[in-house]
Amino acid sequence: MNDSERTKNWYGQVAANYSSDQRKNWYGDVAEAYNKVRPRYPQTLIDRAIAVAQLPPGATILELGCGPGIATVPFARSGFSMVCLEPSQVYQPLTKVYQSQAPSLVAEREDRATQERILQGLTQDIADSGLFRTAVCEHLPCKMTYSIDDYLMLLNTFSPYKMLDPSERDSVFTSLREVLERLGEGVQVCYLSAFHIAEKI
C-alpha cells in the first residue's frame, strides 16, 4: 500500500468509526494543548503562500478549521482580512485571543521522504478531483525542540494517540516519559510545514 492509499484508508476508518459531530470536535478535548505546543508556521512559508496564491494587499482569506488561530495570526499580521470558521465549540474561546490580530475572526514514524510523498499525493488528489484548475504544494523543513512535558502534550494532539483507549494512551505516555528522561531534557522534532493552494473551477 502506498502512502496516498494508506492516508485515504486512515481517513476512511475515521469516517466509518466516528460520527460527523465527533469528527467536527476531533481536537476539542486537546484545544489548550494544541494551542500551546503545535508549531507555528514560519513567516517564509506564509509569504510564499501569499505569493503563490497571488493575493492582492488587503484581500480577504477564508480559513476553514481555524482552530486556535495558528495560521490566522500570521496572515492577519500580513494585512489580510480573515474570515475564519471553526466547527469545534471548544476552540471558539481560544480564537477570541486573536481578535486584535484578526478582527473578523468568527501511526507510523514518517521520515521526510514519506512526508513529501504524502504531500504530493494530496496535491494530486486535489488536481484529480476535477474541482480545481491548478493545485500547488510547497513545504519548508523545520526543527523545534520541546521539553518532555510539551512533547507528550504535542503527541496528545495527534489523531493516532487520540484514537487510543485512555488507559492505553496513559501507559504509552508513561513509558515514553521514562525513556525520554533517560535520554535527556528535550526532544528535537523535525517536520515539514506546508501549504496547498488550489484554484477553484
Sequence and secondary structure as in RCSB ss.txt:
>XXXX:A:sequence
MNDSERTKNWYGQVAANYSSDQRKNWYGDVAEAYNKVRPRYPQTLIDRAIAVAQLPPGATILELGCGPGIATVPF
ARSGFSMVCLEPSQVYQPLTKVYQSQAPSLVAEREDRATQERILQGLTQDIADSGLFRTAVCEHLPCKMTYSIDD
YLMLLNTFSPYKMLDPSERDSVFTSLREVLERLGEGVQVCYLSAFHIAEKI
>XXXX:A:secstr
  HHHHHHHHHHHHHHHS HHHHHTTTGGGHHHHHHHS    HHHHHHHHHHHT  TT EEEEES TTTTTHHHH
HHTT EEEEE   TTHHHHHGGGTTT TT       HHHHHHHHHHHHHHHHHTSSEEEEEEEEEEEEEEEEHHH
HHHHHTTSHHHHTS HHHHHHHHHHHHHHHHHH SEEEEEEEEEEEEEEE 
